[in-house]
């Protein structure tokens, strides 16, 4: 099971957004072409960078945070 893809899809849906809409917003945020197929490929390969994850979180009005497990 692809946990990253599932989680991002769930978060996007909770904000009323599809992955296609998310790719459009990423393009606007980054100022460069970010296609649906490239986003889907990264999610399927689980090769999303931390920077990309932070940008997705920003678009969806979330923040990423590292939490001490202890």
C-alpha positions in Angstrom: 0.0 0.0 0.0 1.3 3.4 -0.9 0.9 5.4 2.3 2.2 8.7 1.0 -0.2 8.7 -2.0 -3.1 7.7 0.1 -2.4 10.3 2.8 -2.0 13.2 0.3 -5.1 12.2 -1.6 -7.1 12.1 1.7 -5.7 15.5 2.8 -6.5 17.0 -0.6 -10.1 15.6 -0.6 -10.6 17.0 2.9 -9.8 20.4 1.4 -12.1 19.8 -1.6 -9.2 19.4 -4.0 -8.2 16.7 -6.5 -4.6 15.7 -7.3 -5.0 17.5 -10.7 -6.0 20.7 -8.8 -3.0 20.1 -6.5 -0.6 19.9 -9.4 -2.0 23.2 -10.8 -1.5 24.8 -7.4 2.0 23.4 -7.2 2.8 24.9 -10.6 1.5 28.3 -9.5 3.5 28.2 -6.2 6.7 27.0 -7.8 6.4 29.2 -11.0 7.2 26.2 -13.2 5.2 23.4 -14.9 4.2 20.7 -12.5 1.9 18.2 -14.2 -0.6 15.8 -12.8 1.3 12.9 -14.3 4.6 14.0 -12.7 2.9 14.4 -9.3 1.2 11.1 -9.6 4.5 9.4 -10.6 6.3 10.8 -7.6 3.5 9.7 -5.3 3.4 6.2 -6.9 7.2 5.9 -6.6 7.2 7.5 -3.1 9.9 9.8 -4.3 8.4 13.1 -3.1 11.1 15.4 -1.7 10.7 17.0 1.7 10.5 20.4 0.0 7.7 19.2 -2.2 5.9 17.7 0.8 6.2 21.1 2.5 4.8 22.9 -0.5 1.9 20.4 -0.7 1.2 21.0 3.0 1.3 24.7 2.5 -1.2 24.5 -0.4 -3.5 22.3 1.7 -3.1 24.6 4.8 -1.2 22.1 6.9 2.3 22.1 8.3 4.9 19.3 8.5 6.5 18.7 11.8 8.9 16.2 13.2 7.8 14.8 16.6 10.1 13.1 19.0 8.9 9.6 19.5 9.9 9.5 23.1 
